[in-house]
Every structure is written in structure tokens, then in C-alpha cells.
Amino acid sequence: MSEDIDALKTEIATLEQEFMAYIHQNGFKYSEYIEPPAGSFMEKYQKRMTELAAAVGVKPLHYY
């Protein structure tokens, strides 16, 4: 099980690097982050990060 968690954490780190490269190339647009267009990198990033966070037991942040 520890190996599975390690693999998930590695995927999270890789995804974060891809996110930073995307932001560096395209700039950060708050509107795109909050409501990403269908099929966009941002939509895929958020979906996968949510899945990975749940898989490793991290609770998502809730803003009030």
C-alpha cells in the first residue's frame, strides 16, 4: 500500500510541475481556474488533482 501512495504522490508532483509550466507559458487567469472551459488543461488538472487528493486521503479545501 505504501508503494501505491508513493506512486500517487509522484503523480501529484508531476501534475504540479505541469501546472506550473502551463501557468508560466499561458499566464494565470482566475476566471479559467474557477470555471475552466470543457476539455481544457485546467479542467483536466483540477479533476485529476481532486481524484489524487481523495486517493491519498487529503481533504479538499473549502472556502467560505
BELQUI-V806264 format. One record per pair of residues at least 6 apart in sequence whose ideal C-beta (glycine too) atoms are under 8 Angstrom apart, sorted by sequence separation. I is the first residue (numbers start at 1). J is the second residue. If there is no record, write none. Layout:
I;J
I;J
//
This chain:
36;42
37;43
53;59
36;43
53;60
32;40
33;42
32;42
36;46
50;60
22;41
22;42
22;45
19;45
18;45
15;45
15;48
15;49
12;49
15;52
12;52
11;52
12;53
8;52
12;56
8;55
9;56
8;56
5;56
//
